Amino acid sequence: GKEKWPRGEEKVWKECMRDVDTEVSSITKSFVNHVQTSLARQPYNLDNLGAYQAAALSVRDNLLVNWNETALQYTRKAPKRAYYLSLEFLMGRTLDNALLNLGLKDQYSQGVKKLGFSMEDILDQERDAALGNGGLGRLAACYLDSSASQELPVWGYGLRYKYGIFQQLISPAGEQLEAPDPWLDNQNPWELPRLDVAYEVRFYGHADRLNDGTPRAVWAGGQEVLAVAYDVMIPGCYTKTTNNLRLWESKPKRGFDLNSFNAGNYEGAVESSNSAAAITSVLYPNDHTSFGKELRLKQQYFWTAASLADILRRFKNIGKPITEFPDYVAIQLNDTHPTLAIPELMRILIDEEDQPWATAWQIVTNTFFYTNHTVLPEALEKWPVPLLEHLLPRHLQIIYDINLLFLQSVEKKFPGDRDRLARMSLIEEGFPKQVRMAYLACIGSRKVNGVAELHSDLVKTTILKDFVEFEGISKFGNVTNGITPRRWLDQCNPELSALISTTLKVDKAVWLKELTRLEELLPKTEDEAFRKEWAAIKQRNKERLAHHVQTTLGLTINTKAMFDVQIKRLHEYKRQTLNILGVIHRYLTLKNMTAEEKKKVNPRVVFFAGKAAPAYYIAKLVSAPSLPLPLPLYFIAWLTPFGTHQTIRLIVNVARIINEDPDTKDLLSLYFLPDYSVSLAEVLIPASDISQHISTAGTEASGTSNMKFCLNGGLLLGTVDGANIEIAEEVGESNVFFFGHLTPAVEDLRYQHTYHPIPIEEKCPALANVLNQVSAGLFGDADVYEPLLNTIRQGDHYLLSDDFDSYIAALAMVDEAYLDQTEWVKKSIRTTAKMGKFSSDRAINEYAESYWNIEAQRIA
Ligand code: F55
């Protein structure tokens, strides 16, 4: 078309504008250029780290060409856009992913080889961007990859933490030690500081209603800090579309205004925990617990306020009336962490845009969408009213106004139902009163969804039951989670990816974006040569993992054994304890076997990895007085200090004994790999024969690593929970190993535990024996484990004693099945073949079509 150039000669501009480098010769040229200029280094002493930086800068140049083009077209065409607000983006490494998505991996590998480097060594220099705790943060990262790959106009908004999730060290005694993660220490080539994109964010101060017949108020005073944008490029797979992840950094406003300090918060403001830079200093390392810390609330407001200001500014550039905001903007709330965006948008519309309340509420409730990730009661966010009143006085007013109007409408529909009003109020009575963020997110959103079928049903029938009755079922939906097959197959398992391309006779550019095509592998289960090749790849992945463990930890692993893997955040509900007790049971059984019996046993290597939330004992004690009384039993497990830490310690100490026991070590060994990360997962997952997803039924909302293992041909051992259920539906129940009680039984069993407890010796002798051996000091530190063991002997909120026997039976079935390698490999192929549904492309398209109403934009 007729391009208008802002200045100068169009011809000169166009001649100089670069495209993506695809020739090996231009790649080496740009690499060396970066060594000389950007890095200011001498070629003769360039090390691997320098080579990584040069390669990254060169790849980044390519990404930027596409990124600029994408931004320009979005601005010109002004399509409706979606924004994914997440306090966590667990990105992992970027270079390999960018090379694969650009389709330039081979060219760059050749290029760096010519310059004397190996691509593998270069890739290994990169530090993970670990701005997340676990599943929720990694899901956000997969969704960004899929949005760009599906050419959808989606941006992420998050925080640029200076320190990501802590590094985990394991002491010789098996204690988890936490060290900071200074991931930005070696410059980050993947971010662009946009010092020109900055917003002021206010805290504290006072809010005065105008009382002039409008709902307006003026919020003034307090402290203002600056939010500065850092942009991260998100390349799509085999497309020009390169979206943006905007991360905010906090810094003090220049010319700090001392006058605005009142005596009350001056004290606070000089404290380092209260200073502007502290806001984005560190990711909170707790998953599934919220501790009501002021700094966390500051993070949430800082991030939502800056993101909304940015979104609003972009909308205003289109020049449409504010009432059309929901026609151009959809905002997805990743859990309740960004719920303050709801009162914040109300505040902007009312106080700054002078809209009537009803209009503002109409806009808000057509803009937001809320995803719930858990139904565990201790994980549901609540903020103390006094804290909100102090930090965000205007927002508290708005929340009270929303609540008043909401409860009036409930009263209208259910006249005189006082219990219902108390249950549904945004404000929970107590000392202190607390704001229930999930309820606010629910009533302020257009749609609410859970992350797997079972979980979405539980959301509707438990925590949001009253809201379904009030608002109607159609507001509540399900989007089963997905994972990106780019990182979780093509990148982490290149040999399997190549075999699939050859077998399907289609380029990976096609099947990676149309993952249900994996079904075409099914007939190959009957092809012996193919099965051999399939098994050989699994074997090489096991050797790759063994090599990694050998070089990083100095341990030698038996790669002939079955690899059995459980890797995820440690949490009581995920039941890593069940797994380790199962390992001890196997050990005791082996110890009692004759040499003849042992010959029939297939060797097994058990891997664990995962971080436990740091056990700030004090924090738990401090929050204890506000616990509901009488104390529900689940709080007893929760209050047990270091429960998950004791589990790590038990795993490490059991490993110490059994890995050295000459009676058993050839048949059973056990490893706890420290510092679990995205990068470590990329090595572990393709190497697994069987992986464990063994949460108490009804507690794991979805799980996503279950999908990753299955996509890589690992079989699944699990409970009937979360996405395990849908995986079994796809691959067929005969190809998974299920055990344990079902969700509807859980409530009754817990009731029994409380009111009709059966001694564990009677109920489950096998488990009682294992517990007694630990108590007796078979693995040392006997008294250390006593609190952990007692949570099982009494209360047993997560039902280990109810599921132990069927767990052991399921493990035996796995052993049995593994003996028939032909059939096992068939199961493995079938599993991979039926994983198409779990591509995050499918999931993101469901959000785009059913919720956000946005369309793909082809970037020419
Ligand atoms: C982080 C912080 C807080 Cl305050 C609460 C929870 C978390 C967190 O990390 N949650 C989390 O990871 N939830 C998981 O989300 C996954 C993606 O939906 C699910 O697959 C998984 O079941 C769920 O536990």
Residues whose N, C-alpha, C, O or C-beta is under 5 A from the ligand:
A	BS01	F55	N133 G134 G135 L136 L139 N286 D287 H288 T289 S290 H373 V451 E700 A701 S702 G703 T704
